[in-house]
Amino acid sequence: MMGLLSHSTTNEEFYELYLKSFISDKIVRENFVSNVKNWSPKYTIEAADKLKAFENSVLILWGEDDKKLFPIKLGQQLKGIFRNSKLIVIPNSKTYVQEDQPEIVIRELICFIGSSASSK
């Protein structure tokens, strides 16, 4: 599974960061099941329509090497939904860009926040 999500995170790290509370906490699992029962493409389409009116700046960070779960084409589609968005494709990363390239993610977030703050 981790091979699809990250180049750098080990199975042990993945467990500690993302799975441990799901496995060990009954309430977390119940909340997850409750949410999954309500998943529907209908809600995604409704949200996309509403997001078109969102006027604030949006930063989208996307893993360049994520070919199976979230290919770049999806990031480009997401960018097209927002009026004022910037898509940055992060090299040498998959879905979990924050795990594979934390320095780049931090740098881009700081730059985005700084430019958003200065434009107000």
ZANUMI-131032 format. One line per field, with one value per residue (C-alpha): residue number from 1; x, y, z. Coordinates in pm, 1 decimal. Layout:
BEGIN
nr [NUM;...]
east [X;...]
north [Y;...]
up [Z;...]
END
This chain:
BEGIN
nr [1;2;3;4;5;6;7;8;9;10;11;12;13;14;15;16;17;18;19;20;21;22;23;24;25;26;27;28;29;30;31;32;33;34;35;36;37;38;39;40;41;42;43;44;45;46;47;48;49;50;51;52;53;54;55;56;57;58;59;60;61;62;63;64;65;66;67;68;69;70;71;72;73;74;75;76;77;78;79;80;81;82;83;84;85;86;87;88;89;90;91;92;93;94;95;96;97;98;99;100;101;102;103;104;105;106;107;108;109;110;111;112;113;114;115;116;117;118;119;120]
east [0.0;267.4;430.7;128.0;126.9;487.5;844.2;986.9;746.3;804.1;520.3;595.6;579.4;260.5;104.9;199.1;96.0;-218.6;-348.7;-282.8;-570.8;-804.6;-721.5;-710.2;-998.0;-1352.5;-1496.1;-1261.3;-1373.1;-1741.0;-1702.2;-1523.5;-1798.3;-2065.4;-1892.0;-1828.6;-2198.4;-2268.7;-2005.8;-2162.9;-2048.9;-2355.5;-2192.3;-1862.1;-2037.4;-2239.1;-1921.5;-1737.7;-2019.5;-2011.7;-1633.3;-1641.0;-1768.1;-1483.3;-1276.8;-989.2;-649.0;-605.8;-277.5;-279.1;28.4;39.3;276.0;448.5;498.6;140.5;35.1;-222.4;-427.1;-428.0;-263.3;-168.4;-469.8;-692.4;-487.1;-526.8;-903.0;-911.6;-716.7;-976.0;-1253.3;-1111.0;-1093.0;-773.3;-563.7;-206.4;-109.2;243.4;359.7;606.9;890.3;990.4;665.1;343.1;8.1;163.6;375.5;418.6;601.0;813.0;911.1;840.1;1088.3;924.2;576.7;681.9;853.1;549.3;309.1;517.0;537.5;162.8;67.9;306.2;171.0;-189.9;-128.1;46.2;-233.7;-494.9]
north [0.0;251.2;215.5;387.2;674.8;768.2;708.5;766.4;663.1;314.3;77.7;132.7;511.5;483.6;272.1;518.5;827.8;713.2;373.4;328.4;541.2;391.2;38.6;107.8;354.2;226.1;579.5;667.8;354.6;426.7;784.0;657.4;403.4;668.2;898.8;628.9;539.4;893.5;908.8;979.9;1136.3;1359.2;1545.0;1579.1;1733.1;1968.1;2075.0;2136.0;2360.8;2560.4;2586.0;2762.4;3068.3;3055.4;3368.4;3335.8;3208.5;2832.0;2642.2;2287.5;2072.1;1754.6;1459.2;1424.4;1048.3;968.2;783.6;542.6;707.5;1076.6;1140.8;1498.8;1521.2;1529.6;1811.9;2008.6;1951.2;2069.8;2380.6;2451.1;2458.6;2753.1;3104.2;3196.7;2884.1;2773.3;2411.6;2312.5;1968.3;1838.8;1629.3;1293.1;1257.5;1061.0;1121.3;1213.7;1503.2;1619.6;1293.1;1271.9;1637.8;1819.0;2099.5;2184.4;2169.9;2403.9;2644.1;2657.7;2705.6;2989.9;3155.9;3112.9;3245.7;3538.1;3632.0;3591.0;3811.9;4083.1;4101.4;4189.6]
up [0.0;95.1;-242.8;-391.9;-144.0;-73.5;-183.7;161.4;437.5;574.0;659.9;1029.4;994.1;789.7;1063.2;1338.3;1145.0;968.1;1079.5;1449.1;1576.9;1318.2;1431.3;1804.0;1848.4;1801.9;1777.9;1490.4;1302.6;1367.3;1241.8;931.0;856.4;909.7;660.9;402.0;396.4;277.5;2.1;-332.6;-660.2;-624.0;-334.0;-517.0;-816.8;-592.9;-412.3;-740.0;-859.2;-535.0;-537.2;-874.5;-688.3;-433.4;-494.1;-247.2;-351.6;-362.4;-356.5;-492.4;-429.5;-637.8;-646.4;-982.3;-943.5;-838.2;-1152.5;-1008.9;-731.9;-823.6;-1161.6;-1250.6;-1480.8;-1170.2;-1020.9;-1341.7;-1331.6;-970.5;-1066.4;-1334.5;-1074.2;-880.0;-1022.6;-842.5;-804.5;-847.2;-911.3;-813.7;-915.3;-658.0;-805.1;-657.1;-465.4;-470.7;-297.8;37.4;-85.3;275.5;352.0;36.3;1.2;329.1;260.2;-72.0;82.9;364.8;125.1;-104.0;187.7;332.2;-8.9;-66.5;276.5;236.2;-105.6;11.1;314.9;114.5;-142.3;123.2]
END
